Amino acid sequence: MSNFIQVTPFMHVDDLERALTFFTEILGFETQLRFDDYAYVHRETVGFRILRNMGSDGAPPGNRRFCYYIDVRDVDQLYAELKPKLDTLPKGDVHGPVNQSYRQRELLVLAPDGNLLAFGQAITR
């Protein structure tokens, strides 16, 4: 049995409430742990640790230097599930699903703080 369970990246945000609303109401994640400046959200086998930025010492949120890639089995199924809520996001914040030249089918969603989430499915030959 493997010793590794999953990767749960930290996402730094300016507004924790806005981030939690995005993850739970738009993307269907569940908040499993919550403190004043920290939350853990989870869906199926994917988790995010969300940390509210605390002044100039925190990582700059929303600068698109961070992209979170989430491998899924069926990106079109996920898109169909999320589409009604994705349609409420600002124009340009959702791209795809689209086939990429590197044999991935991807759905890109821009989070409110500017962090990019990519949901990808391998395209088999």
A tleap script that builds the chain and sets N, CA, C and O, in Angstrom:
source leaprc.protein.ff14SB
mol = sequence {
  NMET SER ASN PHE ILE GLN VAL THR PRO PHE
  MET HIE VAL ASP ASP LEU GLU ARG ALA LEU
  THR PHE PHE THR GLU ILE LEU GLY PHE GLU
  THR GLN LEU ARG PHE ASP ASP TYR ALA TYR
  VAL HIE ARG GLU THR VAL GLY PHE ARG ILE
  LEU ARG ASN MET GLY SER ASP GLY ALA PRO
  PRO GLY ASN ARG ARG PHE CYS TYR TYR ILE
  ASP VAL ARG ASP VAL ASP GLN LEU TYR ALA
  GLU LEU LYS PRO LYS LEU ASP THR LEU PRO
  LYS GLY ASP VAL HIE GLY PRO VAL ASN GLN
  SER TYR ARG GLN ARG GLU LEU LEU VAL LEU
  ALA PRO ASP GLY ASN LEU LEU ALA PHE GLY
  GLN ALA ILE THR CARG
}
set mol.1.N position { 0.845 -1.178 0.000 }
set mol.1.CA position { 0.000 0.000 0.000 }
set mol.1.C position { 0.892 1.244 0.000 }
set mol.1.O position { 1.887 1.305 0.722 }
set mol.2.N position { 0.530 2.219 -0.806 }
set mol.2.CA position { 1.286 3.459 -0.901 }
set mol.2.C position { 1.184 4.270 0.384 }
set mol.2.O position { 0.153 4.253 1.057 }
set mol.3.N position { 2.248 4.973 0.718 }
set mol.3.CA position { 2.265 5.823 1.905 }
set mol.3.C position { 1.683 7.208 1.608 }
set mol.3.O position { 1.240 7.904 2.523 }
set mol.4.N position { 1.682 7.604 0.353 }
set mol.4.CA position { 1.162 8.916 -0.017 }
set mol.4.C position { -0.349 8.865 -0.165 }
set mol.4.O position { -0.896 7.897 -0.695 }
set mol.5.N position { -1.023 9.909 0.305 }
set mol.5.CA position { -2.478 9.958 0.250 }
set mol.5.C position { -2.959 10.924 -0.827 }
set mol.5.O position { -3.708 10.531 -1.721 }
set mol.6.N position { -2.536 12.178 -0.750 }
set mol.6.CA position { -2.952 13.190 -1.713 }
set mol.6.C position { -2.103 14.430 -1.526 }
set mol.6.O position { -1.388 14.559 -0.533 }
set mol.7.N position { -2.182 15.337 -2.476 }
set mol.7.CA position { -1.553 16.648 -2.363 }
set mol.7.C position { -2.654 17.642 -2.030 }
set mol.7.O position { -3.683 17.676 -2.705 }
set mol.8.N position { -2.449 18.452 -0.999 }
set mol.8.CA position { -3.424 19.491 -0.667 }
set mol.8.C position { -2.709 20.835 -0.626 }
set mol.8.O position { -2.171 21.224 0.411 }
set mol.9.N position { -2.704 21.536 -1.741 }
set mol.9.CA position { -1.975 22.802 -1.802 }
set mol.9.C position { -2.629 23.896 -0.969 }
set mol.9.O position { -3.830 23.866 -0.702 }
set mol.10.N position { -1.812 24.858 -0.568 }
set mol.10.CA position { -2.298 26.056 0.087 }
set mol.10.C position { -2.639 27.090 -0.977 }
set mol.10.O position { -1.849 27.327 -1.891 }
set mol.11.N position { -3.793 27.697 -0.863 }
set mol.11.CA position { -4.178 28.808 -1.727 }
set mol.11.C position { -4.295 30.037 -0.838 }
set mol.11.O position { -5.070 30.044 0.119 }
set mol.12.N position { -3.537 31.064 -1.147 }
set mol.12.CA position { -3.579 32.309 -0.395 }
set mol.12.C position { -4.610 33.239 -1.030 }
set mol.12.O position { -4.599 33.454 -2.242 }
set mol.13.N position { -5.494 33.784 -0.209 }
set mol.13.CA position { -6.583 34.638 -0.703 }
set mol.13.C position { -6.700 35.885 0.165 }
set mol.13.O position { -6.287 35.888 1.325 }
set mol.14.N position { -7.265 36.936 -0.406 }
set mol.14.CA position { -7.535 38.142 0.364 }
set mol.14.C position { -8.803 38.018 1.199 }
set mol.14.O position { -8.889 38.573 2.294 }
set mol.15.N position { -9.785 37.287 0.679 }
set mol.15.CA position { -11.099 37.215 1.303 }
set mol.15.C position { -11.489 35.744 1.457 }
set mol.15.O position { -11.894 35.101 0.488 }
set mol.16.N position { -11.368 35.224 2.657 }
set mol.16.CA position { -11.645 33.815 2.910 }
set mol.16.C position { -13.108 33.473 2.646 }
set mol.16.O position { -13.401 32.419 2.082 }
set mol.17.N position { -14.020 34.338 3.040 }
set mol.17.CA position { -15.454 34.073 2.825 }
set mol.17.C position { -15.767 33.946 1.340 }
set mol.17.O position { -16.493 33.041 0.928 }
set mol.18.N position { -15.223 34.848 0.542 }
set mol.18.CA position { -15.462 34.825 -0.903 }
set mol.18.C position { -14.885 33.538 -1.500 }
set mol.18.O position { -15.509 32.927 -2.367 }
set mol.19.N position { -13.698 33.125 -1.042 }
set mol.19.CA position { -13.091 31.888 -1.532 }
set mol.19.C position { -13.938 30.675 -1.154 }
set mol.19.O position { -14.137 29.781 -1.977 }
set mol.20.N position { -14.434 30.635 0.071 }
set mol.20.CA position { -15.260 29.508 0.503 }
set mol.20.C position { -16.573 29.452 -0.269 }
set mol.20.O position { -17.042 28.368 -0.615 }
set mol.21.N position { -17.155 30.585 -0.536 }
set mol.21.CA position { -18.380 30.623 -1.335 }
set mol.21.C position { -18.112 30.058 -2.726 }
set mol.21.O position { -18.904 29.270 -3.242 }
set mol.22.N position { -16.998 30.460 -3.332 }
set mol.22.CA position { -16.623 29.966 -4.647 }
set mol.22.C position { -16.449 28.449 -4.626 }
set mol.22.O position { -17.015 27.749 -5.466 }
set mol.23.N position { -15.674 27.938 -3.677 }
set mol.23.CA position { -15.401 26.504 -3.632 }
set mol.23.C position { -16.642 25.685 -3.301 }
set mol.23.O position { -16.848 24.624 -3.889 }
set mol.24.N position { -17.467 26.150 -2.378 }
set mol.24.CA position { -18.612 25.342 -1.958 }
set mol.24.C position { -19.825 25.525 -2.866 }
set mol.24.O position { -20.450 24.543 -3.265 }
set mol.25.N position { -20.160 26.761 -3.193 }
set mol.25.CA position { -21.385 27.003 -3.957 }
set mol.25.C position { -21.196 26.854 -5.466 }
set mol.25.O position { -22.139 26.474 -6.161 }
set mol.26.N position { -20.019 27.140 -5.985 }
set mol.26.CA position { -19.781 27.035 -7.427 }
set mol.26.C position { -19.191 25.671 -7.787 }
set mol.26.O position { -19.676 25.012 -8.708 }
set mol.27.N position { -18.149 25.242 -7.068 }
set mol.27.CA position { -17.431 24.012 -7.434 }
set mol.27.C position { -17.859 22.771 -6.670 }
set mol.27.O position { -17.390 21.677 -6.982 }
set mol.28.N position { -18.727 22.900 -5.688 }
set mol.28.CA position { -19.268 21.733 -4.991 }
set mol.28.C position { -18.358 21.092 -3.963 }
set mol.28.O position { -18.541 19.921 -3.629 }
set mol.29.N position { -17.375 21.831 -3.450 }
set mol.29.CA position { -16.524 21.323 -2.379 }
set mol.29.C position { -17.255 21.463 -1.044 }
set mol.29.O position { -18.218 22.221 -0.931 }
set mol.30.N position { -16.790 20.726 -0.038 }
set mol.30.CA position { -17.344 20.801 1.310 }
set mol.30.C position { -16.279 21.377 2.244 }
set mol.30.O position { -15.118 20.970 2.200 }
set mol.31.N position { -16.684 22.321 3.083 }
set mol.31.CA position { -15.763 22.854 4.090 }
set mol.31.C position { -15.699 21.851 5.232 }
set mol.31.O position { -16.704 21.590 5.893 }
set mol.32.N position { -14.512 21.289 5.462 }
set mol.32.CA position { -14.362 20.287 6.514 }
set mol.32.C position { -13.735 20.849 7.781 }
set mol.32.O position { -13.872 20.270 8.858 }
set mol.33.N position { -13.039 21.990 7.650 }
set mol.33.CA position { -12.411 22.605 8.805 }
set mol.33.C position { -12.364 24.104 8.568 }
set mol.33.O position { -12.073 24.554 7.460 }
set mol.34.N position { -12.654 24.886 9.620 }
set mol.34.CA position { -12.680 26.329 9.462 }
set mol.34.C position { -12.189 27.022 10.724 }
set mol.34.O position { -12.656 26.725 11.823 }
set mol.35.N position { -11.250 27.944 10.563 }
set mol.35.CA position { -10.788 28.838 11.618 }
set mol.35.C position { -10.916 30.258 11.090 }
set mol.35.O position { -11.395 30.452 9.972 }
set mol.36.N position { -10.504 31.249 11.857 }
set mol.36.CA position { -10.642 32.647 11.436 }
set mol.36.C position { -9.963 32.937 10.108 }
set mol.36.O position { -10.542 33.610 9.256 }
set mol.37.N position { -8.737 32.439 9.917 }
set mol.37.CA position { -7.976 32.788 8.719 }
set mol.37.C position { -7.596 31.568 7.881 }
set mol.37.O position { -6.736 31.669 7.006 }
set mol.38.N position { -8.223 30.415 8.135 }
set mol.38.CA position { -7.859 29.172 7.464 }
set mol.38.C position { -9.090 28.294 7.283 }
set mol.38.O position { -9.974 28.251 8.138 }
set mol.39.N position { -9.127 27.597 6.154 }
set mol.39.CA position { -10.182 26.608 5.935 }
set mol.39.C position { -9.623 25.467 5.096 }
set mol.39.O position { -8.696 25.643 4.306 }
set mol.40.N position { -10.207 24.307 5.290 }
set mol.40.CA position { -9.875 23.145 4.470 }
set mol.40.C position { -11.143 22.715 3.759 }
set mol.40.O position { -12.156 22.434 4.399 }
set mol.41.N position { -11.089 22.664 2.418 }
set mol.41.CA position { -12.229 22.214 1.623 }
set mol.41.C position { -11.836 20.939 0.906 }
set mol.41.O position { -10.667 20.724 0.583 }
set mol.42.N position { -12.836 20.089 0.659 }
set mol.42.CA position { -12.562 18.775 0.095 }
set mol.42.C position { -13.713 18.357 -0.812 }
set mol.42.O position { -14.879 18.644 -0.545 }
set mol.43.N position { -13.348 17.666 -1.898 }
set mol.43.CA position { -14.338 17.045 -2.772 }
set mol.43.C position { -13.724 15.765 -3.316 }
set mol.43.O position { -12.665 15.792 -3.941 }
set mol.44.N position { -14.382 14.662 -3.080 }
set mol.44.CA position { -13.929 13.341 -3.496 }
set mol.44.C position { -12.507 13.083 -2.994 }
set mol.44.O position { -12.333 12.797 -1.809 }
set mol.45.N position { -11.491 13.173 -3.842 }
set mol.45.CA position { -10.114 12.921 -3.410 }
set mol.45.C position { -9.247 14.165 -3.470 }
set mol.45.O position { -8.025 14.068 -3.366 }
set mol.46.N position { -9.862 15.339 -3.636 }
set mol.46.CA position { -9.127 16.600 -3.823 }
set mol.46.C position { -9.398 17.528 -2.653 }
set mol.46.O position { -10.549 17.730 -2.265 }
set mol.47.N position { -8.329 18.097 -2.088 }
set mol.47.CA position { -8.466 19.048 -1.003 }
set mol.47.C position { -7.644 20.296 -1.242 }
set mol.47.O position { -6.618 20.254 -1.920 }
set mol.48.N position { -8.097 21.407 -0.684 }
set mol.48.CA position { -7.364 22.675 -0.706 }
set mol.48.C position { -7.321 23.230 0.712 }
set mol.48.O position { -8.303 23.180 1.452 }
set mol.49.N position { -6.171 23.751 1.060 }
set mol.49.CA position { -5.999 24.485 2.310 }
set mol.49.C position { -5.999 25.959 1.924 }
set mol.49.O position { -5.112 26.418 1.204 }
set mol.50.N position { -6.977 26.687 2.397 }
set mol.50.CA position { -7.143 28.081 1.996 }
set mol.50.C position { -6.764 28.968 3.170 }
set mol.50.O position { -7.317 28.846 4.263 }
set mol.51.N position { -5.823 29.854 2.931 }
set mol.51.CA position { -5.289 30.717 3.974 }
set mol.51.C position { -5.506 32.173 3.588 }
set mol.51.O position { -5.123 32.610 2.503 }
set mol.52.N position { -6.129 32.914 4.499 }
set mol.52.CA position { -6.323 34.350 4.250 }
set mol.52.C position { -4.980 35.045 4.383 }
set mol.52.O position { -4.260 34.861 5.365 }
set mol.53.N position { -4.664 35.829 3.397 }
set mol.53.CA position { -3.406 36.569 3.385 }
set mol.53.C position { -3.370 37.540 4.561 }
set mol.53.O position { -4.350 38.228 4.845 }
set mol.54.N position { -2.234 37.583 5.234 }
set mol.54.CA position { -2.102 38.429 6.418 }
set mol.54.C position { -1.007 39.460 6.190 }
set mol.54.O position { 0.116 39.272 6.656 }
set mol.55.N position { -1.304 40.529 5.495 }
set mol.55.CA position { -0.344 41.606 5.303 }
set mol.55.C position { 0.717 41.291 4.276 }
set mol.55.O position { 0.562 40.367 3.477 }
set mol.56.N position { 1.773 42.038 4.292 }
set mol.56.CA position { 2.801 41.942 3.262 }
set mol.56.C position { 3.649 40.677 3.377 }
set mol.56.O position { 4.393 40.359 2.449 }
set mol.57.N position { 3.559 39.949 4.488 }
set mol.57.CA position { 4.331 38.719 4.639 }
set mol.57.C position { 3.706 37.527 3.915 }
set mol.57.O position { 4.369 36.509 3.715 }
set mol.58.N position { 2.450 37.643 3.527 }
set mol.58.CA position { 1.770 36.539 2.862 }
set mol.58.C position { 2.126 36.470 1.390 }
set mol.58.O position { 2.650 37.424 0.814 }
set mol.59.N position { 1.832 35.325 0.790 }
set mol.59.CA position { 2.043 35.178 -0.645 }
set mol.59.C position { 1.014 36.030 -1.374 }
set mol.59.O position { -0.136 36.102 -0.941 }
set mol.60.N position { 1.396 36.671 -2.461 }
set mol.60.CA position { 0.431 37.519 -3.173 }
set mol.60.C position { -0.650 36.675 -3.836 }
set mol.60.O position { -0.340 35.842 -4.688 }
set mol.61.N position { -1.911 36.874 -3.462 }
set mol.61.CA position { -2.982 36.092 -4.069 }
set mol.61.C position { -3.298 36.603 -5.466 }
set mol.61.O position { -3.085 37.774 -5.782 }
set mol.62.N position { -3.796 35.727 -6.271 }
set mol.62.CA position { -4.353 36.127 -7.548 }
set mol.62.C position { -3.382 36.661 -8.563 }
set mol.62.O position { -3.781 37.410 -9.455 }
set mol.63.N position { -2.128 36.307 -8.463 }
set mol.63.CA position { -1.184 36.824 -9.436 }
set mol.63.C position { -0.953 35.844 -10.577 }
set mol.63.O position { -0.099 36.079 -11.432 }
set mol.64.N position { -1.697 34.761 -10.599 }
set mol.64.CA position { -1.634 33.719 -11.618 }
set mol.64.C position { -0.271 33.033 -11.697 }
set mol.64.O position { -0.003 32.287 -12.639 }
set mol.65.N position { 0.580 33.281 -10.720 }
set mol.65.CA position { 1.792 32.480 -10.666 }
set mol.65.C position { 1.451 31.095 -10.131 }
set mol.65.O position { 2.266 30.175 -10.214 }
set mol.66.N position { 0.269 30.949 -9.592 }
set mol.66.CA position { -0.164 29.663 -9.076 }
set mol.66.C position { -1.319 29.148 -9.913 }
set mol.66.O position { -2.306 29.850 -10.134 }
set mol.67.N position { -1.187 27.924 -10.372 }
set mol.67.CA position { -2.258 27.249 -11.090 }
set mol.67.C position { -2.405 25.883 -10.439 }
set mol.67.O position { -1.414 25.193 -10.198 }
set mol.68.N position { -3.593 25.510 -10.167 }
set mol.68.CA position { -3.869 24.246 -9.503 }
set mol.68.C position { -4.480 23.297 -10.529 }
set mol.68.O position { -5.557 23.562 -11.061 }
set mol.69.N position { -3.799 22.209 -10.800 }
set mol.69.CA position { -4.247 21.253 -11.801 }
set mol.69.C position { -4.902 20.072 -11.101 }
set mol.69.O position { -4.289 19.419 -10.257 }
set mol.70.N position { -6.147 19.805 -11.456 }
set mol.70.CA position { -6.912 18.733 -10.843 }
set mol.70.C position { -7.252 17.722 -11.935 }
set mol.70.O position { -8.021 18.026 -12.848 }
set mol.71.N position { -6.689 16.536 -11.844 }
set mol.71.CA position { -6.984 15.482 -12.809 }
set mol.71.C position { -8.351 14.886 -12.497 }
set mol.71.O position { -8.649 14.549 -11.351 }
set mol.72.N position { -9.176 14.761 -13.531 }
set mol.72.CA position { -10.505 14.179 -13.387 }
set mol.72.C position { -10.682 13.074 -14.425 }
set mol.72.O position { -9.966 13.029 -15.426 }
set mol.73.N position { -11.633 12.194 -14.178 }
set mol.73.CA position { -11.894 11.112 -15.129 }
set mol.73.C position { -12.715 11.590 -16.320 }
set mol.73.O position { -12.513 11.110 -17.435 }
set mol.74.N position { -13.644 12.532 -16.105 }
set mol.74.CA position { -14.535 12.987 -17.178 }
set mol.74.C position { -14.783 14.483 -17.026 }
set mol.74.O position { -15.658 14.898 -16.266 }
set mol.75.N position { -14.022 15.283 -17.741 }
set mol.75.CA position { -14.118 16.734 -17.616 }
set mol.75.C position { -15.456 17.253 -18.150 }
set mol.75.O position { -15.971 18.250 -17.645 }
set mol.76.N position { -16.024 16.590 -19.163 }
set mol.76.CA position { -17.311 17.034 -19.703 }
set mol.76.C position { -18.443 16.787 -18.711 }
set mol.76.O position { -19.371 17.589 -18.610 }
set mol.77.N position { -18.366 15.689 -17.989 }
set mol.77.CA position { -19.360 15.414 -16.951 }
set mol.77.C position { -19.281 16.478 -15.857 }
set mol.77.O position { -20.307 16.979 -15.395 }
set mol.78.N position { -18.060 16.820 -15.446 }
set mol.78.CA position { -17.880 17.862 -14.431 }
set mol.78.C position { -18.421 19.197 -14.932 }
set mol.78.O position { -19.100 19.912 -14.195 }
set mol.79.N position { -18.124 19.528 -16.172 }
set mol.79.CA position { -18.603 20.790 -16.743 }
set mol.79.C position { -20.133 20.823 -16.767 }
set mol.79.O position { -20.739 21.831 -16.401 }
set mol.80.N position { -20.757 19.724 -17.197 }
set mol.80.CA position { -22.226 19.671 -17.226 }
set mol.80.C position { -22.813 19.874 -15.834 }
set mol.80.O position { -23.828 20.550 -15.673 }
set mol.81.N position { -22.164 19.283 -14.827 }
set mol.81.CA position { -22.628 19.437 -13.443 }
set mol.81.C position { -22.499 20.884 -12.967 }
set mol.81.O position { -23.410 21.423 -12.340 }
set mol.82.N position { -21.353 21.507 -13.272 }
set mol.82.CA position { -21.061 22.843 -12.749 }
set mol.82.C position { -21.595 23.983 -13.603 }
set mol.82.O position { -21.668 25.116 -13.127 }
set mol.83.N position { -21.974 23.716 -14.858 }
set mol.83.CA position { -22.304 24.771 -15.810 }
set mol.83.C position { -23.304 25.811 -15.295 }
set mol.83.O position { -23.050 27.003 -15.463 }
set mol.84.N position { -24.414 25.430 -14.683 }
set mol.84.CA position { -25.340 26.475 -14.216 }
set mol.84.C position { -24.683 27.469 -13.256 }
set mol.84.O position { -24.990 28.660 -13.292 }
set mol.85.N position { -23.802 26.995 -12.418 }
set mol.85.CA position { -23.137 27.896 -11.469 }
set mol.85.C position { -21.951 28.601 -12.109 }
set mol.85.O position { -21.664 29.752 -11.781 }
set mol.86.N position { -21.255 27.921 -13.022 }
set mol.86.CA position { -20.159 28.585 -13.734 }
set mol.86.C position { -20.686 29.750 -14.567 }
set mol.86.O position { -19.989 30.747 -14.758 }
set mol.87.N position { -21.914 29.622 -15.061 }
set mol.87.CA position { -22.525 30.698 -15.854 }
set mol.87.C position { -22.743 31.971 -15.045 }
set mol.87.O position { -22.967 33.034 -15.623 }
set mol.88.N position { -22.680 31.881 -13.710 }
set mol.88.CA position { -22.851 33.068 -12.873 }
set mol.88.C position { -21.541 33.830 -12.681 }
set mol.88.O position { -21.540 34.946 -12.162 }
set mol.89.N position { -20.429 33.228 -13.098 }
set mol.89.CA position { -19.128 33.879 -12.949 }
set mol.89.C position { -18.936 34.937 -14.036 }
set mol.89.O position { -19.602 34.883 -15.069 }
set mol.90.N position { -18.034 35.898 -13.817 }
set mol.90.CA position { -17.785 36.933 -14.827 }
set mol.90.C position { -17.346 36.326 -16.160 }
set mol.90.O position { -16.671 35.298 -16.204 }
set mol.91.N position { -17.748 36.990 -17.240 }
set mol.91.CA position { -17.375 36.551 -18.586 }
set mol.91.C position { -15.848 36.477 -18.679 }
set mol.91.O position { -15.151 37.393 -18.243 }
set mol.92.N position { -15.343 35.404 -19.236 }
set mol.92.CA position { -13.913 35.221 -19.376 }
set mol.92.C position { -13.270 34.440 -18.248 }
set mol.92.O position { -12.092 34.093 -18.339 }
set mol.93.N position { -14.015 34.151 -17.180 }
set mol.93.CA position { -13.450 33.407 -16.047 }
set mol.93.C position { -13.524 31.895 -16.243 }
set mol.93.O position { -12.965 31.141 -15.447 }
set mol.94.N position { -14.206 31.448 -17.292 }
set mol.94.CA position { -14.340 30.014 -17.576 }
set mol.94.C position { -13.940 29.782 -19.035 }
set mol.94.O position { -14.393 30.490 -19.934 }
set mol.95.N position { -13.091 28.788 -19.253 }
set mol.95.CA position { -12.668 28.444 -20.608 }
set mol.95.C position { -12.724 26.934 -20.769 }
set mol.95.O position { -12.184 26.186 -19.954 }
set mol.96.N position { -13.379 26.505 -21.819 }
set mol.96.CA position { -13.445 25.074 -22.111 }
set mol.96.C position { -14.775 24.482 -21.724 }
set mol.96.O position { -15.745 25.186 -21.444 }
set mol.97.N position { -14.790 23.153 -21.718 }
set mol.97.CA position { -13.711 22.215 -21.965 }
set mol.97.C position { -13.201 22.292 -23.404 }
set mol.97.O position { -13.956 22.520 -24.348 }
set mol.98.N position { -11.897 22.094 -23.528 }
set mol.98.CA position { -11.252 22.168 -24.831 }
set mol.98.C position { -10.094 21.166 -24.871 }
set mol.98.O position { -9.406 20.944 -23.875 }
set mol.99.N position { -9.900 20.565 -26.057 }
set mol.99.CA position { -8.773 19.650 -26.240 }
set mol.99.C position { -7.500 20.457 -26.454 }
set mol.99.O position { -7.474 21.392 -27.254 }
set mol.100.N position { -6.449 20.090 -25.736 }
set mol.100.CA position { -5.160 20.754 -25.855 }
set mol.100.C position { -4.218 19.887 -26.687 }
set mol.100.O position { -4.406 18.675 -26.795 }
set mol.101.N position { -3.216 20.514 -27.268 }
set mol.101.CA position { -2.265 19.790 -28.115 }
set mol.101.C position { -1.442 18.773 -27.326 }
set mol.101.O position { -0.883 17.844 -27.908 }
set mol.102.N position { -1.365 18.943 -26.010 }
set mol.102.CA position { -0.588 18.030 -25.178 }
set mol.102.C position { -1.433 16.883 -24.619 }
set mol.102.O position { -1.136 16.323 -23.564 }
set mol.103.N position { -2.499 16.551 -25.363 }
set mol.103.CA position { -3.359 15.395 -25.098 }
set mol.103.C position { -4.072 15.449 -23.748 }
set mol.103.O position { -4.196 14.441 -23.051 }
set mol.104.N position { -4.532 16.638 -23.401 }
set mol.104.CA position { -5.387 16.813 -22.227 }
set mol.104.C position { -6.634 17.566 -22.687 }
set mol.104.O position { -6.541 18.464 -23.524 }
set mol.105.N position { -7.780 17.211 -22.155 }
set mol.105.CA position { -9.017 17.978 -22.337 }
set mol.105.C position { -9.198 18.745 -21.036 }
set mol.105.O position { -9.235 18.144 -19.962 }
set mol.106.N position { -9.313 20.076 -21.121 }
set mol.106.CA position { -9.263 20.901 -19.921 }
set mol.106.C position { -10.420 21.881 -19.811 }
set mol.106.O position { -10.935 22.397 -20.804 }
set mol.107.N position { -10.804 22.114 -18.570 }
set mol.107.CA position { -11.735 23.159 -18.176 }
set mol.107.C position { -10.964 24.079 -17.243 }
set mol.107.O position { -10.464 23.637 -16.209 }
set mol.108.N position { -10.863 25.363 -17.602 }
set mol.108.CA position { -10.137 26.336 -16.788 }
set mol.108.C position { -11.137 27.261 -16.111 }
set mol.108.O position { -12.053 27.777 -16.752 }
set mol.109.N position { -10.953 27.467 -14.805 }
set mol.109.CA position { -11.842 28.333 -14.027 }
set mol.109.C position { -10.973 29.268 -13.196 }
set mol.109.O position { -10.096 28.828 -12.453 }
set mol.110.N position { -11.232 30.558 -13.336 }
set mol.110.CA position { -10.509 31.562 -12.567 }
set mol.110.C position { -11.253 31.819 -11.264 }
set mol.110.O position { -12.424 32.199 -11.269 }
set mol.111.N position { -10.560 31.606 -10.145 }
set mol.111.CA position { -11.155 31.842 -8.822 }
set mol.111.C position { -11.232 33.347 -8.564 }
set mol.111.O position { -10.528 34.115 -9.220 }
set mol.112.N position { -12.071 33.781 -7.623 }
set mol.112.CA position { -12.254 35.213 -7.366 }
set mol.112.C position { -10.969 35.974 -7.043 }
set mol.112.O position { -10.863 37.158 -7.363 }
set mol.113.N position { -9.994 35.316 -6.418 }
set mol.113.CA position { -8.753 35.998 -6.084 }
set mol.113.C position { -7.719 35.924 -7.195 }
set mol.113.O position { -6.583 36.361 -7.014 }
set mol.114.N position { -8.103 35.372 -8.352 }
set mol.114.CA position { -7.203 35.324 -9.491 }
set mol.114.C position { -6.390 34.056 -9.614 }
set mol.114.O position { -5.571 33.941 -10.525 }
set mol.115.N position { -6.591 33.099 -8.725 }
set mol.115.CA position { -5.914 31.810 -8.839 }
set mol.115.C position { -6.619 30.987 -9.908 }
set mol.115.O position { -7.847 30.992 -9.992 }
set mol.116.N position { -5.846 30.286 -10.719 }
set mol.116.CA position { -6.403 29.510 -11.822 }
set mol.116.C position { -6.516 28.045 -11.432 }
set mol.116.O position { -5.553 27.439 -10.964 }
set mol.117.N position { -7.711 27.479 -11.633 }
set mol.117.CA position { -7.930 26.058 -11.420 }
set mol.117.C position { -8.146 25.413 -12.773 }
set mol.117.O position { -9.006 25.837 -13.545 }
set mol.118.N position { -7.363 24.388 -13.056 }
set mol.118.CA position { -7.485 23.645 -14.303 }
set mol.118.C position { -7.945 22.235 -13.969 }
set mol.118.O position { -7.312 21.538 -13.175 }
set mol.119.N position { -9.043 21.820 -14.576 }
set mol.119.CA position { -9.533 20.455 -14.434 }
set mol.119.C position { -9.202 19.757 -15.742 }
set mol.119.O position { -9.646 20.196 -16.803 }
set mol.120.N position { -8.424 18.668 -15.687 }
set mol.120.CA position { -7.958 18.039 -16.905 }
set mol.120.C position { -8.188 16.549 -16.948 }
set mol.120.O position { -8.149 15.855 -15.932 }
set mol.121.N position { -8.431 16.078 -18.159 }
set mol.121.CA position { -8.645 14.667 -18.425 }
set mol.121.C position { -7.706 14.262 -19.549 }
set mol.121.O position { -7.615 14.954 -20.563 }
set mol.122.N position { -7.011 13.154 -19.380 }
set mol.122.CA position { -6.118 12.665 -20.426 }
set mol.122.C position { -6.930 12.230 -21.645 }
set mol.122.O position { -7.967 11.579 -21.517 }
set mol.123.N position { -6.444 12.597 -22.820 }
set mol.123.CA position { -7.048 12.155 -24.069 }
set mol.123.C position { -6.265 10.954 -24.545 }
set mol.123.O position { -5.067 11.037 -24.816 }
set mol.124.N position { -6.963 9.833 -24.642 }
set mol.124.CA position { -6.291 8.624 -25.112 }
set mol.124.C position { -6.319 8.585 -26.631 }
set mol.124.O position { -7.238 9.102 -27.265 }
set mol.125.N position { -5.320 7.977 -27.187 }
set mol.125.CA position { -5.222 7.901 -28.660 }
set mol.125.C position { -6.236 6.961 -29.220 }
set mol.125.O position { -6.299 6.773 -30.435 }
savepdb mol mol.pdb
quit
